[in-house]
Amino acid sequence: MKKHILSVSYDQPLLVTRQMILEQAGYDVSSAFGFSEALEICQTRHDFDLILMGHSMPQKDKAALLAALRPKCLAPLLSIVRHGDAPIPQADYSVDSNDGPIVLLDAVKKALG
């Protein structure tokens, strides 16, 4: 059975690209454009194996979204951070936005066990 990932970003082209990369690697991906859409998706589905938040999301939005999701979804959080920024403390895993798709896929694989 495919692992299901919720990918959230405020950058539509990156969201689409990330979804394609993850799907080509064999994952089932639900993409959400921003905080509100992610919450909407999670109202009907909360069986995610991983939550991936892009570097376009401000840290306060990442923390708020995770706080809203945690009562329903215990999936690990993989945060993509801008080069030089510190990851949010709630993140289980982090990658730098400049690291590229191979590093991202390695981190996803590690987070999914």
A tleap script that builds the chain and sets N, CA, C and O, in Angstrom:
source leaprc.protein.ff14SB
mol = sequence {
  NMET LYS LYS HIE ILE LEU SER VAL SER TYR
  ASP GLN PRO LEU LEU VAL THR ARG GLN MET
  ILE LEU GLU GLN ALA GLY TYR ASP VAL SER
  SER ALA PHE GLY PHE SER GLU ALA LEU GLU
  ILE CYS GLN THR ARG HIE ASP PHE ASP LEU
  ILE LEU MET GLY HIE SER MET PRO GLN LYS
  ASP LYS ALA ALA LEU LEU ALA ALA LEU ARG
  PRO LYS CYS LEU ALA PRO LEU LEU SER ILE
  VAL ARG HIE GLY ASP ALA PRO ILE PRO GLN
  ALA ASP TYR SER VAL ASP SER ASN ASP GLY
  PRO ILE VAL LEU LEU ASP ALA VAL LYS LYS
  ALA LEU CGLY
}
set mol.1.N position { 0.840 -1.185 0.000 }
set mol.1.CA position { 0.000 0.000 0.000 }
set mol.1.C position { 0.889 1.254 0.000 }
set mol.1.O position { 1.869 1.338 0.740 }
set mol.2.N position { 0.525 2.210 -0.837 }
set mol.2.CA position { 1.304 3.446 -0.945 }
set mol.2.C position { 1.177 4.280 0.324 }
set mol.2.O position { 0.112 4.340 0.937 }
set mol.3.N position { 2.270 4.918 0.706 }
set mol.3.CA position { 2.255 5.866 1.810 }
set mol.3.C position { 1.619 7.155 1.312 }
set mol.3.O position { 1.859 7.584 0.183 }
set mol.4.N position { 0.800 7.772 2.175 }
set mol.4.CA position { 0.070 8.977 1.799 }
set mol.4.C position { 0.689 10.199 2.466 }
set mol.4.O position { 0.858 10.235 3.685 }
set mol.5.N position { 1.021 11.189 1.663 }
set mol.5.CA position { 1.686 12.404 2.123 }
set mol.5.C position { 0.783 13.608 1.883 }
set mol.5.O position { 0.193 13.758 0.812 }
set mol.6.N position { 0.687 14.460 2.895 }
set mol.6.CA position { 0.043 15.765 2.733 }
set mol.6.C position { 1.148 16.779 2.508 }
set mol.6.O position { 1.998 16.977 3.377 }
set mol.7.N position { 1.145 17.421 1.353 }
set mol.7.CA position { 2.146 18.425 1.001 }
set mol.7.C position { 1.470 19.789 1.004 }
set mol.7.O position { 0.459 19.990 0.331 }
set mol.8.N position { 2.034 20.730 1.767 }
set mol.8.CA position { 1.436 22.058 1.917 }
set mol.8.C position { 2.452 23.121 1.521 }
set mol.8.O position { 3.618 23.057 1.912 }
set mol.9.N position { 2.000 24.098 0.743 }
set mol.9.CA position { 2.884 25.180 0.315 }
set mol.9.C position { 2.051 26.397 -0.074 }
set mol.9.O position { 0.867 26.278 -0.388 }
set mol.10.N position { 2.680 27.562 -0.050 }
set mol.10.CA position { 2.070 28.788 -0.560 }
set mol.10.C position { 2.597 29.129 -1.948 }
set mol.10.O position { 2.290 30.192 -2.488 }
set mol.11.N position { 3.385 28.235 -2.522 }
set mol.11.CA position { 3.958 28.446 -3.844 }
set mol.11.C position { 3.395 27.365 -4.769 }
set mol.11.O position { 3.845 26.220 -4.732 }
set mol.12.N position { 2.419 27.725 -5.592 }
set mol.12.CA position { 1.715 26.745 -6.427 }
set mol.12.C position { 2.649 25.972 -7.352 }
set mol.12.O position { 2.547 24.746 -7.402 }
set mol.13.N position { 3.563 26.627 -8.095 }
set mol.13.CA position { 4.441 25.845 -8.970 }
set mol.13.C position { 5.307 24.832 -8.195 }
set mol.13.O position { 5.507 23.709 -8.658 }
set mol.14.N position { 5.811 25.223 -7.034 }
set mol.14.CA position { 6.598 24.287 -6.235 }
set mol.14.C position { 5.733 23.152 -5.700 }
set mol.14.O position { 6.188 22.012 -5.606 }
set mol.15.N position { 4.504 23.458 -5.354 }
set mol.15.CA position { 3.582 22.444 -4.859 }
set mol.15.C position { 3.336 21.377 -5.933 }
set mol.15.O position { 3.336 20.181 -5.640 }
set mol.16.N position { 3.130 21.817 -7.162 }
set mol.16.CA position { 2.903 20.895 -8.280 }
set mol.16.C position { 4.165 20.074 -8.561 }
set mol.16.O position { 4.091 18.862 -8.765 }
set mol.17.N position { 5.301 20.731 -8.569 }
set mol.17.CA position { 6.564 20.039 -8.813 }
set mol.17.C position { 6.837 19.004 -7.730 }
set mol.17.O position { 7.224 17.875 -8.029 }
set mol.18.N position { 6.636 19.387 -6.481 }
set mol.18.CA position { 6.860 18.467 -5.359 }
set mol.18.C position { 5.930 17.262 -5.462 }
set mol.18.O position { 6.344 16.131 -5.208 }
set mol.19.N position { 4.670 17.503 -5.836 }
set mol.19.CA position { 3.723 16.402 -5.984 }
set mol.19.C position { 4.197 15.428 -7.075 }
set mol.19.O position { 4.143 14.212 -6.889 }
set mol.20.N position { 4.651 15.957 -8.191 }
set mol.20.CA position { 5.132 15.098 -9.281 }
set mol.20.C position { 6.331 14.269 -8.834 }
set mol.20.O position { 6.391 13.070 -9.106 }
set mol.21.N position { 7.270 14.887 -8.162 }
set mol.21.CA position { 8.462 14.178 -7.685 }
set mol.21.C position { 8.076 13.054 -6.732 }
set mol.21.O position { 8.572 11.934 -6.848 }
set mol.22.N position { 7.195 13.358 -5.795 }
set mol.22.CA position { 6.783 12.359 -4.810 }
set mol.22.C position { 5.967 11.231 -5.446 }
set mol.22.O position { 6.137 10.064 -5.091 }
set mol.23.N position { 5.092 11.573 -6.373 }
set mol.23.CA position { 4.293 10.541 -7.040 }
set mol.23.C position { 5.171 9.644 -7.913 }
set mol.23.O position { 4.940 8.436 -7.984 }
set mol.24.N position { 6.175 10.223 -8.577 }
set mol.24.CA position { 7.097 9.413 -9.376 }
set mol.24.C position { 7.902 8.462 -8.490 }
set mol.24.O position { 8.353 7.411 -8.946 }
set mol.25.N position { 8.079 8.837 -7.227 }
set mol.25.CA position { 8.794 7.982 -6.276 }
set mol.25.C position { 7.866 6.930 -5.654 }
set mol.25.O position { 8.308 6.108 -4.851 }
set mol.26.N position { 6.587 6.958 -6.026 }
set mol.26.CA position { 5.659 5.931 -5.584 }
set mol.26.C position { 4.757 6.294 -4.418 }
set mol.26.O position { 4.123 5.414 -3.835 }
set mol.27.N position { 4.686 7.566 -4.066 }
set mol.27.CA position { 3.838 7.992 -2.955 }
set mol.27.C position { 2.495 8.513 -3.458 }
set mol.27.O position { 2.384 8.996 -4.585 }
set mol.28.N position { 1.490 8.408 -2.616 }
set mol.28.CA position { 0.179 9.004 -2.851 }
set mol.28.C position { 0.234 10.382 -2.199 }
set mol.28.O position { 0.559 10.486 -1.016 }
set mol.29.N position { -0.075 11.437 -2.942 }
set mol.29.CA position { 0.108 12.803 -2.444 }
set mol.29.C position { -1.183 13.597 -2.528 }
set mol.29.O position { -1.849 13.616 -3.563 }
set mol.30.N position { -1.529 14.252 -1.425 }
set mol.30.CA position { -2.583 15.266 -1.413 }
set mol.30.C position { -1.878 16.603 -1.254 }
set mol.30.O position { -1.132 16.803 -0.295 }
set mol.31.N position { -2.107 17.510 -2.177 }
set mol.31.CA position { -1.467 18.824 -2.116 }
set mol.31.C position { -2.460 19.869 -1.655 }
set mol.31.O position { -3.616 19.881 -2.078 }
set mol.32.N position { -1.995 20.742 -0.785 }
set mol.32.CA position { -2.827 21.827 -0.265 }
set mol.32.C position { -2.109 23.147 -0.487 }
set mol.32.O position { -0.944 23.312 -0.125 }
set mol.33.N position { -2.833 24.084 -1.092 }
set mol.33.CA position { -2.283 25.416 -1.310 }
set mol.33.C position { -2.611 26.267 -0.084 }
set mol.33.O position { -3.652 26.920 -0.018 }
set mol.34.N position { -1.704 26.243 0.874 }
set mol.34.CA position { -1.838 27.084 2.056 }
set mol.34.C position { -2.539 26.440 3.228 }
set mol.34.O position { -3.046 25.320 3.160 }
set mol.35.N position { -2.542 27.188 4.286 }
set mol.35.CA position { -3.058 26.779 5.592 }
set mol.35.C position { -4.526 26.357 5.523 }
set mol.35.O position { -4.881 25.272 5.984 }
set mol.36.N position { -5.375 27.204 4.952 }
set mol.36.CA position { -6.825 26.942 4.920 }
set mol.36.C position { -7.164 25.685 4.139 }
set mol.36.O position { -7.988 24.882 4.578 }
set mol.37.N position { -6.537 25.508 2.989 }
set mol.37.CA position { -6.820 24.323 2.179 }
set mol.37.C position { -6.333 23.054 2.883 }
set mol.37.O position { -6.980 22.012 2.788 }
set mol.38.N position { -5.215 23.130 3.578 }
set mol.38.CA position { -4.713 21.972 4.330 }
set mol.38.C position { -5.698 21.576 5.424 }
set mol.38.O position { -5.972 20.393 5.622 }
set mol.39.N position { -6.230 22.573 6.133 }
set mol.39.CA position { -7.227 22.277 7.165 }
set mol.39.C position { -8.482 21.656 6.563 }
set mol.39.O position { -9.066 20.736 7.135 }
set mol.40.N position { -8.888 22.165 5.408 }
set mol.40.CA position { -10.066 21.638 4.723 }
set mol.40.C position { -9.871 20.162 4.355 }
set mol.40.O position { -10.758 19.337 4.576 }
set mol.41.N position { -8.724 19.847 3.802 }
set mol.41.CA position { -8.418 18.463 3.437 }
set mol.41.C position { -8.437 17.567 4.667 }
set mol.41.O position { -8.940 16.445 4.617 }
set mol.42.N position { -7.890 18.062 5.761 }
set mol.42.CA position { -7.781 17.262 6.983 }
set mol.42.C position { -9.108 17.075 7.709 }
set mol.42.O position { -9.210 16.229 8.597 }
set mol.43.N position { -10.117 17.846 7.348 }
set mol.43.CA position { -11.429 17.638 7.944 }
set mol.43.C position { -12.062 16.352 7.428 }
set mol.43.O position { -12.864 15.728 8.123 }
set mol.44.N position { -11.704 15.958 6.215 }
set mol.44.CA position { -12.273 14.734 5.646 }
set mol.44.C position { -11.283 13.582 5.623 }
set mol.44.O position { -11.682 12.422 5.524 }
set mol.45.N position { -10.030 13.882 5.712 }
set mol.45.CA position { -9.013 12.830 5.642 }
set mol.45.C position { -7.893 13.135 6.622 }
set mol.45.O position { -7.312 14.219 6.574 }
set mol.46.N position { -7.585 12.213 7.495 }
set mol.46.CA position { -6.483 12.436 8.438 }
set mol.46.C position { -5.648 11.175 8.623 }
set mol.46.O position { -5.085 10.938 9.692 }
set mol.47.N position { -5.577 10.370 7.565 }
set mol.47.CA position { -4.792 9.145 7.610 }
set mol.47.C position { -3.431 9.311 6.930 }
set mol.47.O position { -2.912 8.364 6.338 }
set mol.48.N position { -2.865 10.491 7.014 }
set mol.48.CA position { -1.589 10.756 6.362 }
set mol.48.C position { -0.451 10.041 7.094 }
set mol.48.O position { -0.455 9.906 8.317 }
set mol.49.N position { 0.508 9.596 6.309 }
set mol.49.CA position { 1.703 8.971 6.874 }
set mol.49.C position { 2.808 10.000 7.098 }
set mol.49.O position { 3.751 9.753 7.849 }
set mol.50.N position { 2.686 11.157 6.441 }
set mol.50.CA position { 3.680 12.221 6.553 }
set mol.50.C position { 3.038 13.548 6.172 }
set mol.50.O position { 2.235 13.620 5.241 }
set mol.51.N position { 3.399 14.588 6.898 }
set mol.51.CA position { 2.987 15.950 6.551 }
set mol.51.C position { 4.249 16.683 6.117 }
set mol.51.O position { 5.233 16.736 6.855 }
set mol.52.N position { 4.211 17.244 4.922 }
set mol.52.CA position { 5.356 17.946 4.363 }
set mol.52.C position { 4.977 19.409 4.187 }
set mol.52.O position { 4.023 19.722 3.475 }
set mol.53.N position { 5.709 20.297 4.825 }
set mol.53.CA position { 5.417 21.723 4.713 }
set mol.53.C position { 6.577 22.427 4.023 }
set mol.53.O position { 7.730 22.322 4.442 }
set mol.54.N position { 6.249 23.143 2.964 }
set mol.54.CA position { 7.253 23.807 2.150 }
set mol.54.C position { 7.834 25.060 2.783 }
set mol.54.O position { 7.296 25.606 3.746 }
set mol.55.N position { 8.942 25.493 2.216 }
set mol.55.CA position { 9.648 26.664 2.751 }
set mol.55.C position { 8.901 27.972 2.514 }
set mol.55.O position { 9.259 28.997 3.094 }
set mol.56.N position { 7.875 27.954 1.675 }
set mol.56.CA position { 7.102 29.175 1.446 }
set mol.56.C position { 6.130 29.460 2.589 }
set mol.56.O position { 5.571 30.554 2.672 }
set mol.57.N position { 5.929 28.487 3.461 }
set mol.57.CA position { 5.042 28.699 4.615 }
set mol.57.C position { 5.818 29.380 5.745 }
set mol.57.O position { 6.884 28.903 6.133 }
set mol.58.N position { 5.303 30.473 6.266 }
set mol.58.CA position { 5.950 31.090 7.425 }
set mol.58.C position { 5.953 30.111 8.610 }
set mol.58.O position { 5.050 29.285 8.748 }
set mol.59.N position { 6.965 30.219 9.447 }
set mol.59.CA position { 7.080 29.297 10.572 }
set mol.59.C position { 5.851 29.341 11.473 }
set mol.59.O position { 5.441 28.309 12.005 }
set mol.60.N position { 5.259 30.519 11.653 }
set mol.60.CA position { 4.069 30.619 12.514 }
set mol.60.C position { 2.901 29.828 11.919 }
set mol.60.O position { 2.118 29.236 12.661 }
set mol.61.N position { 2.777 29.812 10.579 }
set mol.61.CA position { 1.724 29.041 9.929 }
set mol.61.C position { 1.985 27.534 10.042 }
set mol.61.O position { 1.057 26.746 10.218 }
set mol.62.N position { 3.255 27.150 9.939 }
set mol.62.CA position { 3.606 25.739 10.098 }
set mol.62.C position { 3.238 25.264 11.508 }
set mol.62.O position { 2.638 24.203 11.680 }
set mol.63.N position { 3.606 26.060 12.504 }
set mol.63.CA position { 3.310 25.693 13.893 }
set mol.63.C position { 1.800 25.648 14.142 }
set mol.63.O position { 1.311 24.738 14.810 }
set mol.64.N position { 1.067 26.616 13.612 }
set mol.64.CA position { -0.382 26.659 13.809 }
set mol.64.C position { -1.068 25.484 13.104 }
set mol.64.O position { -1.989 24.883 13.658 }
set mol.65.N position { -0.630 25.161 11.906 }
set mol.65.CA position { -1.220 24.039 11.183 }
set mol.65.C position { -0.937 22.727 11.906 }
set mol.65.O position { -1.823 21.883 12.041 }
set mol.66.N position { 0.267 22.563 12.357 }
set mol.66.CA position { 0.607 21.341 13.085 }
set mol.66.C position { -0.214 21.220 14.367 }
set mol.66.O position { -0.674 20.130 14.707 }
set mol.67.N position { -0.398 22.322 15.075 }
set mol.67.CA position { -1.215 22.306 16.303 }
set mol.67.C position { -2.663 21.918 15.986 }
set mol.67.O position { -3.307 21.220 16.769 }
set mol.68.N position { -3.166 22.371 14.847 }
set mol.68.CA position { -4.539 22.042 14.453 }
set mol.68.C position { -4.664 20.586 14.013 }
set mol.68.O position { -5.711 19.969 14.211 }
set mol.69.N position { -3.610 20.034 13.419 }
set mol.69.CA position { -3.663 18.671 12.898 }
set mol.69.C position { -3.371 17.606 13.951 }
set mol.69.O position { -3.894 16.495 13.867 }
set mol.70.N position { -2.551 17.929 14.928 }
set mol.70.CA position { -2.082 16.927 15.894 }
set mol.70.C position { -3.187 16.150 16.613 }
set mol.70.O position { -3.011 14.951 16.829 }
set mol.71.N position { -4.307 16.752 16.993 }
set mol.71.CA position { -5.333 15.944 17.666 }
set mol.71.C position { -5.886 14.811 16.791 }
set mol.71.O position { -6.364 13.803 17.312 }
set mol.72.N position { -5.822 14.975 15.469 }
set mol.72.CA position { -6.398 13.986 14.555 }
set mol.72.C position { -5.352 13.153 13.824 }
set mol.72.O position { -5.638 12.038 13.388 }
set mol.73.N position { -4.156 13.685 13.692 }
set mol.73.CA position { -3.146 13.065 12.841 }
set mol.73.C position { -1.788 13.097 13.534 }
set mol.73.O position { -1.269 14.167 13.853 }
set mol.74.N position { -1.227 11.936 13.759 }
set mol.74.CA position { 0.059 11.850 14.447 }
set mol.74.C position { 1.219 11.617 13.490 }
set mol.74.O position { 2.305 11.218 13.911 }
set mol.75.N position { 0.994 11.864 12.206 }
set mol.75.CA position { 2.042 11.674 11.204 }
set mol.75.C position { 3.234 12.576 11.502 }
set mol.75.O position { 3.057 13.685 12.005 }
set mol.76.N position { 4.440 12.118 11.199 }
set mol.76.CA position { 5.610 12.975 11.385 }
set mol.76.C position { 5.554 14.188 10.448 }
set mol.76.O position { 4.910 14.156 9.399 }
set mol.77.N position { 6.241 15.249 10.856 }
set mol.77.CA position { 6.306 16.484 10.075 }
set mol.77.C position { 7.692 16.641 9.477 }
set mol.77.O position { 8.696 16.610 10.189 }
set mol.78.N position { 7.736 16.809 8.166 }
set mol.78.CA position { 8.957 17.132 7.451 }
set mol.78.C position { 8.826 18.570 6.984 }
set mol.78.O position { 7.943 18.899 6.192 }
set mol.79.N position { 9.703 19.419 7.478 }
set mol.79.CA position { 9.660 20.843 7.149 }
set mol.79.C position { 10.801 21.191 6.203 }
set mol.79.O position { 11.963 20.891 6.476 }
set mol.80.N position { 10.455 21.825 5.092 }
set mol.80.CA position { 11.473 22.349 4.188 }
set mol.80.C position { 11.706 23.794 4.615 }
set mol.80.O position { 10.765 24.586 4.673 }
set mol.81.N position { 12.944 24.135 4.910 }
set mol.81.CA position { 13.258 25.476 5.402 }
set mol.81.C position { 14.110 26.236 4.395 }
set mol.81.O position { 14.880 25.655 3.630 }
set mol.82.N position { 13.947 27.532 4.421 }
set mol.82.CA position { 14.785 28.395 3.576 }
set mol.82.C position { 16.226 28.281 4.056 }
set mol.82.O position { 16.491 28.104 5.245 }
set mol.83.N position { 17.137 28.385 3.117 }
set mol.83.CA position { 18.552 28.294 3.455 }
set mol.83.C position { 18.904 29.305 4.549 }
set mol.83.O position { 18.669 30.504 4.398 }
set mol.84.N position { 19.454 28.818 5.624 }
set mol.84.CA position { 19.865 29.678 6.728 }
set mol.84.C position { 18.841 29.816 7.838 }
set mol.84.O position { 19.186 30.259 8.933 }
set mol.85.N position { 17.567 29.444 7.585 }
set mol.85.CA position { 16.538 29.515 8.622 }
set mol.85.C position { 16.607 28.281 9.518 }
set mol.85.O position { 17.011 27.202 9.084 }
set mol.86.N position { 16.217 28.457 10.740 }
set mol.86.CA position { 16.148 27.324 11.668 }
set mol.86.C position { 14.826 26.596 11.462 }
set mol.86.O position { 13.807 27.228 11.184 }
set mol.87.N position { 14.834 25.270 11.595 }
set mol.87.CA position { 13.568 24.537 11.486 }
set mol.87.C position { 12.672 24.837 12.682 }
set mol.87.O position { 13.158 25.231 13.742 }
set mol.88.N position { 11.370 24.652 12.513 }
set mol.88.CA position { 10.465 24.845 13.641 }
set mol.88.C position { 10.716 23.715 14.642 }
set mol.88.O position { 11.016 22.589 14.244 }
set mol.89.N position { 10.598 24.006 15.917 }
set mol.89.CA position { 10.890 22.988 16.932 }
set mol.89.C position { 9.978 21.760 16.848 }
set mol.89.O position { 10.368 20.672 17.271 }
set mol.90.N position { 8.782 21.924 16.313 }
set mol.90.CA position { 7.830 20.817 16.224 }
set mol.90.C position { 8.154 19.844 15.084 }
set mol.90.O position { 7.575 18.760 15.009 }
set mol.91.N position { 9.073 20.229 14.203 }
set mol.91.CA position { 9.396 19.387 13.053 }
set mol.91.C position { 10.153 18.137 13.496 }
set mol.91.O position { 11.084 18.201 14.298 }
set mol.92.N position { 9.727 17.009 12.951 }
set mol.92.CA position { 10.430 15.754 13.210 }
set mol.92.C position { 11.649 15.627 12.304 }
set mol.92.O position { 12.655 15.020 12.672 }
set mol.93.N position { 11.541 16.211 11.116 }
set mol.93.CA position { 12.619 16.169 10.128 }
set mol.93.C position { 12.634 17.501 9.391 }
set mol.93.O position { 11.597 18.146 9.240 }
set mol.94.N position { 13.809 17.909 8.936 }
set mol.94.CA position { 13.934 19.151 8.172 }
set mol.94.C position { 14.947 18.964 7.057 }
set mol.94.O position { 15.918 18.219 7.189 }
set mol.95.N position { 14.697 19.654 5.965 }
set mol.95.CA position { 15.656 19.726 4.871 }
set mol.95.C position { 15.735 21.168 4.404 }
set mol.95.O position { 14.773 21.926 4.527 }
set mol.96.N position { 16.875 21.534 3.875 }
set mol.96.CA position { 17.094 22.871 3.348 }
set mol.96.C position { 16.482 22.953 1.953 }
set mol.96.O position { 16.573 22.003 1.175 }
set mol.97.N position { 15.868 24.073 1.639 }
set mol.97.CA position { 15.210 24.243 0.334 }
set mol.97.C position { 16.200 24.154 -0.829 }
set mol.97.O position { 15.792 23.894 -1.961 }
set mol.98.N position { 17.481 24.363 -0.571 }
set mol.98.CA position { 18.493 24.299 -1.629 }
set mol.98.C position { 19.064 22.900 -1.835 }
set mol.98.O position { 19.892 22.694 -2.722 }
set mol.99.N position { 18.626 21.930 -1.018 }
set mol.99.CA position { 19.229 20.602 -1.074 }
set mol.99.C position { 18.823 19.773 -2.293 }
set mol.99.O position { 19.550 18.856 -2.676 }
set mol.100.N position { 17.708 20.068 -2.893 }
set mol.100.CA position { 17.290 19.366 -4.103 }
set mol.100.C position { 16.428 18.145 -3.843 }
set mol.100.O position { 16.260 17.719 -2.700 }
set mol.101.N position { 15.879 17.580 -4.930 }
set mol.101.CA position { 14.903 16.505 -4.802 }
set mol.101.C position { 15.451 15.191 -4.222 }
set mol.101.O position { 14.717 14.475 -3.541 }
set mol.102.N position { 16.703 14.867 -4.474 }
set mol.102.CA position { 17.260 13.614 -3.948 }
set mol.102.C position { 17.294 13.658 -2.424 }
set mol.102.O position { 16.921 12.687 -1.766 }
set mol.103.N position { 17.736 14.774 -1.864 }
set mol.103.CA position { 17.785 14.922 -0.411 }
set mol.103.C position { 16.369 14.906 0.160 }
set mol.103.O position { 16.129 14.311 1.210 }
set mol.104.N position { 15.436 15.555 -0.524 }
set mol.104.CA position { 14.040 15.546 -0.083 }
set mol.104.C position { 13.504 14.114 -0.051 }
set mol.104.O position { 12.900 13.701 0.939 }
set mol.105.N position { 13.717 13.363 -1.116 }
set mol.105.CA position { 13.223 11.985 -1.167 }
set mol.105.C position { 13.883 11.102 -0.108 }
set mol.105.O position { 13.234 10.226 0.463 }
set mol.106.N position { 15.164 11.329 0.152 }
set mol.106.CA position { 15.840 10.583 1.223 }
set mol.106.C position { 15.216 10.895 2.578 }
set mol.106.O position { 15.021 9.998 3.398 }
set mol.107.N position { 14.901 12.179 2.813 }
set mol.107.CA position { 14.298 12.580 4.085 }
set mol.107.C position { 12.892 12.003 4.209 }
set mol.107.O position { 12.498 11.580 5.296 }
set mol.108.N position { 12.132 11.976 3.125 }
set mol.108.CA position { 10.786 11.391 3.143 }
set mol.108.C position { 10.889 9.905 3.477 }
set mol.108.O position { 10.140 9.399 4.312 }
set mol.109.N position { 11.804 9.218 2.832 }
set mol.109.CA position { 11.990 7.784 3.088 }
set mol.109.C position { 12.360 7.538 4.553 }
set mol.109.O position { 11.836 6.622 5.186 }
set mol.110.N position { 13.252 8.349 5.077 }
set mol.110.CA position { 13.677 8.214 6.469 }
set mol.110.C position { 12.484 8.486 7.413 }
set mol.110.O position { 12.273 7.754 8.380 }
set mol.111.N position { 11.720 9.531 7.122 }
set mol.111.CA position { 10.580 9.894 7.986 }
set mol.111.C position { 9.506 8.812 7.975 }
set mol.111.O position { 8.818 8.605 8.975 }
set mol.112.N position { 9.363 8.134 6.865 }
set mol.112.CA position { 8.342 7.094 6.761 }
set mol.112.C position { 8.814 5.744 7.304 }
set mol.112.O position { 8.049 4.784 7.390 }
set mol.113.N position { 10.093 5.702 7.665 }
set mol.113.CA position { 10.629 4.492 8.289 }
set mol.113.C position { 10.872 3.430 7.306 }
set mol.113.O position { 11.324 2.344 7.669 }
savepdb mol mol.pdb
quit
